[in-house]
Amino acid sequence: MAQITSSRSNTKAFYILGLVNILMLLQNVNCYEFKVGGSGDWSVPMDANANNYNQWAERSRFQIGDTISFNYSADKDSVLLVNKADFDNCNTASPIEKYSDGHSVVKFNHSGPYYFISGVHDNCVKNEKLYLVVMADRSHHNQTAVSSPPPSPSVDEVPPSPAPSGEEAPSPPSDSGETNPTPAPSQESSPPSPPKNGASSIVMSFAGSAAAFVGSYILLGF
């Protein structure tokens, strides 16, 4: 009897662990890791006058939760996260964050601009620097805009009661002062959200089914 109880306990622990892994997968399924410049190589551009990294960033769509990776020689270079003034002046003295392990991965925790420069001043002067913008999360804004109904026009006056039988109804005044109700303002359209990856949808569907399967086993007491 003790062996059966122990076996059931081990089975429960196994399924609970599987459920935790599935939930972690669901949290990260829509995140994407960018490689700086497209290749991941962090170095001085071949043409020192070209802003190769910035041109690549303009073609990319960065979102909160995404990451960006930098590959370089740890003994020769580094990556600095700086403010705009230090970015413009290639000031390496007071970075917000410094990465020097040779393979640095930075996560975007908020929307807005990010400024990266090389930890070597001369490399930064030769355009080993990157400026990018992480898009704002507009999903909540879109939901609010769609669910809010347009305001109803207010009725300021009640229509006059009909005249008694046999009497002529009084003619309405030529200028009642009543203004026509203002039409409801058209809802401002929000920019379209980036299309969801089909593979991500399939993974989320599979993960949801697996989570339901694991939950049923736990509730049944296996």
N, C-alpha and C positions, 0 to 999 in steps of 0.2 A: 504494500500500500504506500509505503514511504517512497519507493522508487517511482511509482506512478505519479505521486504528487510532485516529486522533484522534476520528472520529465515534463509535466505540464508547466511548471514554473519556468523551466528553460525555454519551452516553446513560446511562452508569453514574452519573455525577455527578448527572444529573437525577433518576434513580430514587432515589438515596440521599437527596437533598434532600427528595423526596416522602415517603420513609419517616420521616425525622426529623419532618416536619410532622404526619404521622399520629400518631406517638408522643406529640407534644406535645398533640394534640387529645384523645387517650385520657386523658391526665393531668388535663385540665381539664373533661371532659365532664360530670362529676357535680357540679361546683361551681356555686353560684348567687350572683348579685349582688342583694342587697336594697337597696331605696331607703328611707332612713330615713323612718319615719312612713307608708310606702306610696307617697308622692309624691316623696320625695327632698329636699323643702324643709326646710332647717334654719333655723328662726326661732322667735321667741317665739310660743307658742300664743295663739289668739284669746282663750281663757279662761285667764288666768294661774294660776288655782287648779286647773286640770285637768292631770293627768299624761298627756297625749295620747301622747307617745312611749313611755312605759312600757306603756300599755295596748296599743299596737300591738305592742310586743315580746313581750308575753305571748301573743299569738295567732300568733306566728311560731316556726319551728323552725330555729334556727341550728346549723350543723354546721362542724366543722373544715374549712378550705379555702374556705368561703364568704367573701364580701366584703360590705361595706355602704358605700353612697355618700351623701355629704352635699353639697347644693348651697346656696350662700349667696353674698352679696356679699363678695369678698375684702377690700375696704377698710372693711367695717363689722363683720365677724364672723369667727369661726374655730371650730375643733373641738379640744377637748383630751381626751386619754385620761388619766384620773386614777385614783387609788385610791379606796377607799370613803369614807375620812375626808374627802378633798377633795371628793368628790361630794356628801356630806351638807352640807358647809359652803360649797360653791361657792367653793372656794379655787383661784384661777387662777394662783397664783405658782409652783408646782412640778409641772407636768404630767409624765406619763410620756412622752407624745408630743404634739406640737402640729402641726396641719394648718391652713394658711391660704391655700391656692391657689384657693379658690372652688369647686372640685369635688374633694373629698377622698374617696379610696377606701381603706378599711381592711380588711385581710385577717385572718381569724380563724385564728391559728396554733396555738392550744391551746384546750382546753375550759375551762369555768368562767365566772365573771362578767366583764363588761366595763362600765366606767363612762365615759360621755362627758358633757362639759358644754360650754357655750358659753364662748369665750375672753373674752366680755364679762361681767363679774360681775353686772351688773344683769339681763342676759338670763337668766343661770343662775338667779337668785333668782325670776324669773318662769316657771320650769319649762322653760327651754330646756335640757333635760338628758335623758339616756337611760341606762337600766340594762337590760342583757340578759344572758342566760346561753347559752353555746355548749354543746351537748350533748356528752357523752363518747362516744368511739368504742368501741362495745361489740361490734363484729364479731368481734374475736379472742376476747373472753370467751365469746360465744355458741358459737363453734366448739369451744372447749375443753370447755364444759359438755356439748355434744352428743356429742363423741368419747370422753369419759371413761366407761368402763363402771362400773356400780355395784359396790361391793366385795362379794366372795363371802363367805358366812358361813364362819367357821372351824370345823373339826371337831376337838374337843379329845380325844375318846376313840375308840378303835377298837371296833366291836361285838364282843361275846364270841364265841368259837369255839363251834360246835355241840357238844353233849355226845356222848361215845362211845355207840355202839349199845347199847341195853339199859339205859342209865342215865338217870335223870331229870335233865333240865337244871336247873341252879340257878336259883332265882327271882331276878329283879333286885332290888337293894336298893330299899327304899321311898323313900329320899331320896339320890340319887346326887350331889347338889350341882351337877349339870350345868345350866347355864342355856341356855335356847333361844337360838339365834342371833338377833342383833338384825337386824331387816329392813333392807335397804338403804335409806338415806335418799332420799326423792324429790328429784329434781333441781330446784333452784330455777329457776323460769322467769324468763328475762330479758325486759325490756320489748321489744316488737316494734320492729324497725328500721323507719324511715320508708319507705313504698313508693317503689320506684324509678320514675323518670320513664320512660314508654314511649318517648318520643323519644330519650332518652339511650341506651336499649337498642338502638334501631335504629341510631343513629349508631355505637355501639361495634361492632355486628355488621358494618356496612359498613366501618368503619375496619379491623377485623381482616381482612376479606377483601382489602381493598386492600393491607394490609401483606404478606399472604401472596403476593399477585400480584407486588408489587415485589420481594420476597425471591427469588421464583423466577427473575425476570429477572436479578437480580444473580448468582445461583449458576450460571445457564446461560452467563454470560459475555458478555451483550449489552452 
